[in-house]
Amino acid sequence: MEYLMTYGWAILIIAIALAALYSLGIFNSNTFTPKAQPGSCSVYRPYGAGSTQFISTEGTCNGEEPKFVAQFNGASSYISTGTSSTFNFGAGSTVSITAWIYPQSNSAQSREIVAQSSSTGYAFDQYGSQLLFAANVLNPAATSTFSTGLAMNTWNFVGVTYNDATGVVTFYIDALSNQQSLAKNQMAATTNTLCIGKYCPGNSNYVDGFLSNIQIYNTALTQSEMTAQYNTGIGGAPIKLQNLIGWWPLNGNANDYSGDGNDGTTTNVIYTSSWESSYTQP
């Protein structure tokens, strides 16, 4: 008792300090993992943007964790990548989108991960604890949700594939998949801006949380390809270069490292190096 009375306060203070350090992720092994610098991995297209001949990656592309991720404030943060025809999917097209997301809001409203939205545009959203894909933004019949649910305040790998000719949409959260059906032939080419983190061209549906490693393909990735992409982790390079049309690692900037040059313009986005406390390598 005399010992506890003498040293009890010191022990309590040490315990509180250790708990605080643990909550900040100091004891997370990811904190000490070497991080990839911005632009350390990129896609090389020797015949220029849009070409696929002899396409390859260059740099350090072994799935190293990024030094930075992008933080969105839920009210005014977004990235605009312009109006490139690369992202215009017409009727009968196929598309796949993958990303890593750390959602901080569970409110039942759309928060656009990626959107090229107009009356016939497409969007991939967080909706509360669900995922949503719209192949025709203003047509509710063309909207589908994923019911398994996202985990709040932690990192999730999310993906979607959509075949407009069949109406089949498949959602992915980490290693889980869920297939649903939409109306066929909903997509139509649009010249609208592609945005990350909000609805375009309006000012709504802002992401609240963190995003990393956005990838877009002009094909429907298979289940095994999606699983392989998840297993490479948050810093994974694209899985199918021949069909890659956009890659924004968001590791310190909004540059497009797909080789197509559709760099993003940021508004109120913060690139933070304090992100790994709740991330676990797959």
N, C-alpha and C positions, 0 to 999 in steps of 0.2 A: 504493500500500500504506500509506504514511504517513497519507494522508487517511482510508482505511478504518479503520485502527487508532485514529485520533483520533475519528472521528465514527461509527464502526460501531455502537456501543452506542446512540447517540442515534437512528440510523436504525432499528435493530431495535425500540426502544421505541415509536417513532412507528408502525411497521408493525403492532405488536401492538395498539396503541391503536385504529388504524383498523379492524383486523379485529374487535375487540371491539364497536366502534360499529356496524359493518355487521351483525354477528350480532344486535344489539339492534334492528335495523330503523331506525336513525337515518337511513340514506341511502335508505330506502323512501319514494317520493313520497307514499304514502298517509298517512305520518306528518304531512304538512303540509296534507292535504286538510281543508277545513272540515268539522266534524262536526255532525250533527243533535243537538239537545238532546232530552232525554226528553220525549215527548208532543208533539213538533213537528208530527206528522202524525197524524190520527185520522179515523175514519169517523163521519159525521153521519147520524143517523136521526131526522128531524123528527117522526115519528110514534111514536117510542119503541123500546125494545129489541124485537128480533124482527121489526120492520117493514122493508119494502123500498121503500116508496113514496118517491120523490125522494131516495133514498140517495145520498150523495156523500162525497168526502174533503174535509177542510179543513185548513188549515195549509200547511206546506212539505212537499210530497209528491213530490219529483222524484228520489227515489232517493239522497238524501244518505246518506253513511255514518254509522252510529250513533256516538255518543260512547262508549257503553258496550256490552259484551256480557256475558252471564251465564256465570260459571265454576262448574263442578260438580266436586266432589272425588272422585267415584267410590265413595263410601262412605256418605254421609249427606245429600247435597245433592239437593233436589227442590223443585218448585213444585206446589201443590195449587190447582186452580181450582174446586173445589166439585162439586156434583151436579146441575147444571142439566140439565133435560130437553132442552135444545138439542143436547146431544152424544149423545143416545140414538138410535142407528141401528137400526131394525128390519129384519126379513128383506126382501130385495129393494131395500134402500137403496143409495145411492152415496155415496162419501166421497173426499175428497182432502186430503192433508196435505203441507205443504212446510216446510222449515226450512233453516238454515245450521248446519253442525256442524264443529267442529274436534276430531276424536277424538284422544285421547292414549293410549289402550290398544287393543292389537290382540288381546287375549285372546278366546278363543272362548266368549263368553257373551253373552246378551242384555243390551243396555243401552237402556232405554226412552226414546226421544225423546218420544213421546206415547203414553199408554195410558189407556184406560178399561176396565180388565181385570176380568173375573170369568169364570165358566165359559162365558159367551157374549159376552164383551167383545171389544174390538179393541185392537191395539197396533202401533206402528210403531217398529222397533228398529234400532240398530246391532248387528251380530253379528260381532265381529272386524272384518274388512275388507269385510263384506257388509252388505246391508240385509235386513230381515225384516219381513213384515207378517203378522199373525195376525188373521183375522176371527172366530175362535173359539179363544180363548187356550188352552183345555185340550184341543183336538182337533188332534193333529199333522198330520192330513190337510189341515187348513185353513191350513197355514203354508207360506210361499214365501220363497225367498231370492234375492238379486240377486248374480250371481257376478262381475261386472266389478270390483267392489271399491272401497272408499273409500281415499283417500290419508291416511295418518296424519300428524299434526302439521302439518296445513294445512287451509284452509277448503274445504269441499265444500257445494255446493247439493244437497239431497236432497229427493225428493218421491215420493209414491205415490198412485195412484188405484185404487179398488176398486169394482166393480159387483157387488153381492151377488146380483143376479138372474141374472147370467151366469157369475159366478166369475172374471171377468177382472181381473187385477191388473197394473198397469204401474208399474215403478220408474224413477226418474230420478236420475242422479248427474251434476251439471253439465248438459251438453247431450246426454248419452247416455241412451237409454231401453232397457228390457228388459221384454217382456211375458210373463207366465206365467199359469197357471190354478190356481184354488183350487176347493174344493167349493162348490157353490151354496147360497144361503140359509142361511148360517152365522150371520149377525148376528141378535141379538135385543136389544131395548131393555133397558137395565140402568140402575139408579139409582146405580151406583158413581161415585166421584169420578174426575174426569179429572185426570191428573197429567202433568207435564213433568219428565223426568229420572229417573224410577224407575217400578217396577211398583206399581200401586195395586190393592188396598188393602194389600198386603204391604210388606215392607221389604227389597227386593232389586232387582237389575238396574239399578243406578245408573249414570248417564252419567259418564264420566271425560273431561273436556275442556270445551269451550265450546259454547254454543248461542246462536242469534240468530234473530229474525224467524220465529217459529212461526205458521203460518196453517192453519186448518181450513175446509173447504168441504163443503156438502151436495150436491155434484155431482162427477162425474168430469171434471176438467180435461182438455182436449185436449193433444196433443203441442205444438201451436203455442202454447197458453196457458202450458204449463209452460216452454217455451223463452223466452217473453216474460218470465215471472217470473224465470227465471235471469238473463236479460240485464239486468234492472233492478238487479241486484247485491244485496249484503247488506242494504241499507237500503230495498229496493223496497217500495212500497205494494202492497196486495192487487190481484190482477188481475181479479177477478170479484165485485164488491161484492154483487150480487143473491144470491149463494150463500154469501157469507162468514158463518161462524158463530163464529169466534174468531180473534183476532189479538193475539199477544203479541210485540212487537218485542224485549222484554228489554233495552231501552236504558235502563238505570238503575233499572228497576222491573219488576214482574210484572203491570202493569195490562193489561186487555183493551181494546185500542183499536178493536175491531170495532163499538163502539156498543151491544153487548149487555150490557156491564157485568159480565162474569165475570172479575173481577180475581183474580189468583193470590195465594196466601200462600206466602212463601218460607221454606225451612229450609236454613240453611248454604250459601246461594248468595251468591257475591261478584260484584258488578258492577265490571268492570275496564275502564279506558280504554287499557290496554296490550295490544292484541289484533291490530293490523294488519300485523305484520311479515311474515306469510306470506300475506296476502290480496292478490289481484290482481283488479281490477275486470274483469268479463267484457267 
